[in-house]
Amino acid sequence: MTSTTDVHPAVDPPRPPRRRHATWAALRPLVVRLHFYAGILVAPFLLVAAATGLLYAASFQIENVVYRHELTAPVSQTTVPLSEQVAAARQALPEGKVTAVRPAAEPGLTTRVLLDVPNLPESTQMAVFVDPGTGQVRGTLESYGGSGALPVRAWISDLHRRLQLGEPGRIYSELAASWLWVVALGGLALWLSRRRRNGRRLGLFTPDRAATGLRRTLSWHGSVGLWALLGLLFLSATGLTWSKYAGANIDELRTAFGWATPSISTDLGEHAGHTGHAAASGGQAGNTPDVGIDKITQAAASWRLSGPLEIVPPGEPGAAYVVKEIRKTAPTRLDQLAFDPASGQVVGELRFADYPLAAKLTEWGIDAHMGLLFGLANQIVLAAIAAGLITLIVLGYRMWWRRRPTRGFGRPYPRGGWRGLHWGLVAPLALLAVVVGYYLPLMGISLAAFLAIDVLLGLRTRPAG
């Protein structure tokens, strides 16, 4: 609920509060004012995030259509050894260094060989697509991030996250995510309280069909907001996990509580006791023994790692191969094994089942936010939430426009309502605002700006003398 469910005599005339609701009656003006200013000033950022998010929900299908030639290959009865497929990719990009290989997960798909090539943007590699049946290269494209987004999906993702403005552009999406949960919960409280105060039984999840004009718009705004509430809270929480400033604070908290996502060690020196040839492999400068990617893949299969897989070759002497399961759809499979390149023996193991619960929840939350966790159904739900948010914003601005005065923002509620609050409630609210503002700094800064605007508007309307 992203805009102005504020009080107006023509729509929601104030009534004397009952004694048992005195606290909420005093608190409600503050919630209304916060919902009002956030709806007016933050809603444009939320609108952009929702519109670009709606586009991103369809980006996987767009990617599959645009790059169908590179992503697919004729089904073949025979398969070229993976080492030969990698050799073909190296020949296509001799200046690149192989950083990972993603074998074809099923018949009809290509093998993706990722190479680090000079002068590419950060977090970007070149992907060479190889037909596993013939060993022929079917195309070369830039690949972004751990999800392997190809150019069209990477462009849509960057538009959603940063508006194609680089790192400064991340401020917009973090500001939207920081306020979304506040506006949604504030709207929920106002909607529930209004239904209670109306004195007649009305459905919470359905609009009042008998209402007309402004009441009808408000009824639709509240009902749609209630349907979208859980989705909006989810998008806000998961969006903050990889934001610039709040995300860094969240990472610090996770690390402090031991909830960080674990990683597998690739340093063979840490596993010297597991193999009998560690010293020998280290003694051959420039000619480190390597059983090859084919045997490593076979060894991974014997340890019950199943596709889709990503094989990361040793980046330097003394490092291990790492074979990762990269299945993001439920049931998630993200197990990893480290292999000694000289013997093919397992020297490290990291199972997704052993992740801390917070790390699992973070992984699942991000995957669901990206539309990966439940596949097409996940994308449809994300699109519905985005469409719901757009609807809420349009309805909210419609209400504000119809109530607006000739000049200024409008009057959401008579000033001074906070004076009715007991100090025992004011102090915790102030402390909560400080704590939230510290961990969500963009929200803290914008909240201070809202307070300043409110004070200035109050001074402007104060009677002279």
Salt bridges, closest charged atoms under 4 A:
ASP6 OD1 - ARG403 NH1 1.90
ASP12 OD2 - ARG28 NH2 3.52
ASP12 OD1 - ARG197 NH1 3.20
GLU63 OE2 - ARG153 NE 3.14
ASP158 OD1 - ARG162 NE 2.63
GLU167 OE2 - ARG162 NH1 3.04
GLU167 OE1 - ARG170 NH1 3.17
GLU167 OE1 - LYS244 NZ 3.51
ASP208 OD2 - ARG200 NH2 3.11
GLU310 OE1 - ARG102 NE 2.69
GLU310 OE2 - LYS324 NZ 3.91
GLU325 OE2 - ARG333 NE 3.91
ASP335 OD2 - ARG351 NH1 2.93
ASP340 OD2 - HIS277 NE2 3.03
GLU349 OE2 - ARG351 NE 2.57
GLU363 OE2 - LYS328 NZ 2.69
ASP367 OD1 - LYS328 NZ 3.81
ASP454 OD1 - ARG33 NH2 2.39
ASP454 OD1 - ARG415 NH1 3.27
